Amino acid sequence: MTTSTIGKTIGSAIGKGAAYTAHGAIRAAQGTGRFGQDVVLGATEGYASKASELAAARAAIAAERGGKAIKVTVSKRRVAA
């Protein structure tokens, strides 16, 4: 299995989870009336709040390193004799 295949598999799982979450919230809102609407509103506000917080943290980290890419080092595999 290649890293591309693994990445696509993980990405697909994340996307499917997001779809289940969104459609579940919609069904909850439809089935529970005002309470469901409040849940959807809370979820939307919570997402927006956390997303902006994470974006600010990511921007601060990028600014600290001067916008340069992070060097990725690969450890050498050791084979026991």
N, C-alpha and C positions, 0 to 999 in steps of 0.2 A: 504494500500500500504506500503510495507516494504522499508527500506532504500536501500536495495539491488536493488529493482525494480526501485526506484527513480534514483539511481546511474546509472543503466543500461540505463534508458531512457535519462538521461542527456548526458551520454557518447555517445549514439547512435546519438543524435542530433548534438553533436560536430563533430563526425565522418562524418555525412552526410553533414554538413556545409563545412567541409574541402574538401570533395569530389567535391561538387558543385563549390567551389572556384578554385580548381586545374583544373577541367575540363573546367570551364569557361575561365580560363586564357589560356589554350591550344587552345580553340576555338577562342578566341580573337587573339591569335598569328597567327593562320592559316588564319583567315579572314581579318586581317589588315596588313599583311606583316611585314615590318620593325618596324613600330610603335608597333605592337603586340609583336614582339620579344623584343623590348626595355621594354615594360610593364612587360613581364615575367622576364627579367633580373633584373629589378628594384625590383620586388616582391621577387625574390630569394635572392638578396643582402640585402633587407630590413629585410627579415625573419632571415637570418643568423646573421646579425648585432644585431637585437633585442634579438634573442635566446641566443647569447653569453653574452649579457649584463644581461639578466635575470638569466642565469646560474651563472654568477659571483656574482650577488647580493645574490642569494640563498646560494652559498657557503660561502659568508661572514657572512650571518646570522647564518648558521650552525656552523661556526667557533666561533662566539661570544658566542653561548650557549654551546660550548664544545662538539658538536656532540650528545648531550643528547636529548632525545625525549621531546617534549613539553607536559606538563601536561594539559589535557583537563578537565575543570571543568564543571559540569552540574548544572545549576541553579535549585533550588527547585521550583516546581510549587506551586503557591499560589492560593487558591480558595477563592474568596470573599464570605462572608456569606450573 
